[in-house]
Amino acid sequence: MSVARAVEALLIMATDPVPAADLAAQLGVPEHEVVAELEQLTRFYRETERGFELRRVAGGWRLATAPDLAEVLEAAVVAETRARLSQAALETLAVIAYLQPVTRGRVSGVRGVGVDGVVRTLLAHGLITEAGEEPNGAMTFATTSLFLQKLGLDSLDELPDLAPLLPDAVALEAELRAASGIEEQHD
C-alpha cells in the first residue's frame, strides 16, 4: 500500500480537516511518515499547478481548491455563502472573531445594535459556539473550527491585524475595555 495514495483517499473522503495523527492511526504507520507524505503531496500539487491543493487548516489537513481559482468558483460558492449570511451577521462574526470570548452585550456595544437574532443565526450555522459564562452569568461566545475552515485558516493567529484596516482600532479596543464592565452587566 502506498501511504501517499491512502492519505489522498482518506482526505478526499473527509468532510473536516484530519489531523496527521488520525491519518497515521487509520493507516497503521508512524505519524512522521504521514507528515512527510503530506508535505510531499503539498509540494507536488503546487508544482504541478493542480486545481486543488493540500492545506493545513483548523489543526488538520484537507484538500481545497486553489486560491487563484477564486474567480472561477465565486459565483457558485462565495455568492451562495454571502447570500446565507447578512451584512449584520458578517459584522457580528467579525466582532466575535477578534474579541473572543465575548458576551452578547459587548458585541451589541461594538455594533451599536442588538445582536440576539444574529447570534442565534451564527450558532445555527455552526460558526460560533457558547464559550462559557462570565462571573455575572453572561454567556460568552467564540468562533468554531468551522469558522476557521470557511476562512481557510489554521488558527485565529492568522486573522489579519486590524490596525491597518481600522486606524482607530487600538483606541476602540481601549474604549471597549473601559466600557465592557458596564455593558456586560446588562446581559
N, C-alpha and C positions, 0 to 999 in steps of 0.2 A: 504494500500500500504506500502510495506517495503521500507524505504528510501535507505537502502543498495542495494537492488535489482534494484531499479530505477537508482541509481547512476551508478551501474555496466552497466546497459543497455545503459545509455547515454554515458558513457566512451567508450564502445565497438563501438558505432556508430560514435564517434567523430574522425575527422581526424587531429585535432590540440589539444594541451593541453587546458583543460577547467578550468577556474578559479572557485574556490569554490562558489563565489558569483553568478556566472552564473548558476551553478547547483542548488543552493538554489532557485534562481528566477524561474527556469524552473519547480521545484518541489513544489514551494509554501511553503517552510519550512525555518526556520531560518538558516542562514549561519553557526552558531556554531554547529548546529545539523549535517549539511552536513560534516563539517570539522571532527567532531567526528567519523562519519561513514567512511570517507576517511582514517583516521588514523587507525581505527579498521580493515578495509579491507587490508590496507598495512601490518599490523601485521599478519593477517590471511594468506595472500598469502605467506608471508615469512616463517611463522611457518609450513605451510603445503607443503612447497617446490614445489610450482607450477612452470610451465614453463614460467610464466609471473609474473610481479609484478606491483604494482601501484607506480608511481613515480611523484614527483613534479618537473616539468621542465618548463622553459620559462614562469613562473608566473601562471601556471595552473597544472592540474593533467591529467595524461594519463596512459593507460596500455602499458606496454613494455615487451619485452622478458627478461627473467632472464639473468643477466650478465654472469653467469657461463656456459651458453649455447652458448657462443660466437663462440666456435669452430664448433658447430653443424650448426650454421647459417652462418658462414663466407663465405662459397662457394656461397651460394645463395644471400646473402645481401651485405656483405662487399666487395667482389670481384667485384660485379656489380657497387657499388659506386666508387670504386677505378678506374674502367675502364672508368667511365664517367669523372673523374677529373684527369688531367695530373699532373705530379710532379710540374710543374710550377704553376698550379692553386692551388695546395695544399700549396706550399710555399707562394704564394701571399696571400692566405686566412689567413695563419698564421700571416703574417706581419700585415695585416689589423686588425685581431682579437686583437693583442697585442698593436698596436699603434693607434687604432681608437679614434676619427675620423682622418683620414689620407688622404692626397692627393695622386693622382696617381704618381706625381713626387717624393714624398717621398718614396713610395713603390718601384718605379724604382730605386731610390738611394740605398735602402737597398738591393735589389736583384741584382743590377748591370746590369739589362737589362730592356728593355721596357716592359710594362705590359698592354698596351692598349687592346689587344685581350683577354688576360686572365681576365681582369676586366670585359669586356663585357660578357665573359662566366660565371663568378661568378654572375653577375647581372641577366643573363638569368636563372641561376639555382636557383635564389632567396636566395642565401647565403649572399649577401651583398646588400646594398642599398645606394643611394645618401643621405648623411647626412647633406648637406648644402654647403655653399661656404665660402672660406677664403676671407679676405678683398681684396686680389688681383684677385679675381674671380675664383680661382682654386676650383673645386668641391672636396669635401671630401667624404670618404666612410666609412661605418661602417657595422658590421655584423648584421644579422637579427635574428628574433625569430626562423626561420627555421634552422639557423646555430646552435643555442642552442639545438634545438630538435635533430638534427643529431648527436650531441656530447653527448646528454643525460645530459645536464647541465641546471640548473635553472637560472643561471646568469653568466656573464663574470667573476665574482669574483671566480668562481670555476675553471677557467683555471689554469693549473699548473704554478708555478713560473718558470720563465726562468732561473734564476741564476744557479740552479743545472744542467740544461740541456745545458746551454751555459755559461761557466765560465766568458767569457768576455762581458756578456750581459749589465752590468752596464756601462762599458766603451763604448760599442757600442751605447747604448742609449744616453750617453753624447755627443758622436760624432755626432749622428743623430740630436740631438737638435741644436748643433752648426751649422751643415750644412743645417738644414731644411729651414732656411730663404733664403738661396741661391738657393736651389733646388726647393723650392715651387714657386719661382718667374718664373721658366721656364715652369710651367704648362700651 
